[in-house]
Amino acid sequence: MKVREIRQNEVIVFELSGRLTEGREMDELADRVNKLIDEGLKKLVFDLNKVYWIDSSGLGLLIRAYTRIQKVEGELKLARVTHSVESLLHMTKLSTVFGVYETVEEAVASF
């Protein structure tokens, strides 16, 4: 998995590509998200356009990030979700938890 962090004013967009699965890269992403929230981040977008697979560890990362940012009265949004990831979100009913947007711009504007 590759991660690109983009700051758009008060919003951090994580552009992810590859597989969101258990491993060093995912641990580093989780650490980075936690650090940003500790520093006061309240607006986060995961751009999933280039993510072709998420396993249970990847779903766990999204859920933990969502829960953590909710505790500081922040929000986490998903953008450009691929068909395979969207199917998984619907199957697990997580599509009702996360705000899912067609574009990164729509997700950022929704804050």
Secondary structure, DSSP 8 states (H G I E B T S, - for coil): -EEEEEEETTEEEEEEEEEE-SSHHHHHHHHHHHHHHHTT--EEEEEEEEEEEE-HHHHHHHHHHHHHHHHTT-EEEEES--HHHHHHHHHTTGGGTSEEESSHHHHHHT-
